[in-house]
Amino acid sequence: MGTRQYLHGSMESAGDSVHVLFGDTREIEVAATLAAAGHQVILVASQDVPGGRNLETVRLPARPPAQRVILEALAMQILVAAVAEQRAIEIEEFIFHNSDTKVPAGSSQE
């Protein structure tokens, strides 16, 4: 979600999880605030931001927005793969089965 929306909503109910933030402006301050409150934070930014207690920074090269979004997606995919491996979850497998959302092959819906 956008930083402004996060600041005025979800951040207030931040739970015991890891927050991943992308950006070089307000996101740096949000990351520091969350980390100071004891939340684990990963900040993906193109600026040098010192890490610290509860804060890890993934530094991306400064690129135009159209290129940066690709780098951010790559960083997120690497993070998701690492978390899946740590939790022993096959990345292509479903965790939850929702039988009401799938229609068997060859059947028709009316």
Stockholm file with secondary structure:
# STOCKHOLM 1.0

chainA/1-110         MGTRQYLHGSMESAGDSVHVLFGDTREIEVAATLAAAGHQVILVASQDVPGGRNLETVRLPARPPAQRVILEALAMQILVAAVAEQRAIEIEEFIFHNSDTKVPAGSSQE
#=GR chainA/1-110 SS CCHHHHHTTGGGGCCSSEEEEECSSHHHHHHHHHHHTTCEEEEEESSCCCCBTTEEEEECCCCCHHHHHHHHHHHHHHHHHHHHHHTTCCTTSCSSCCTTSCCCTTCCCC
#=GC SS_cons         CCHHHHHTTGGGGCCSSEEEEECSSHHHHHHHHHHHTTCEEEEEESSCCCCBTTEEEEECCCCCHHHHHHHHHHHHHHHHHHHHHHTTCCTTSCSSCCTTSCCCTTCCCC
//
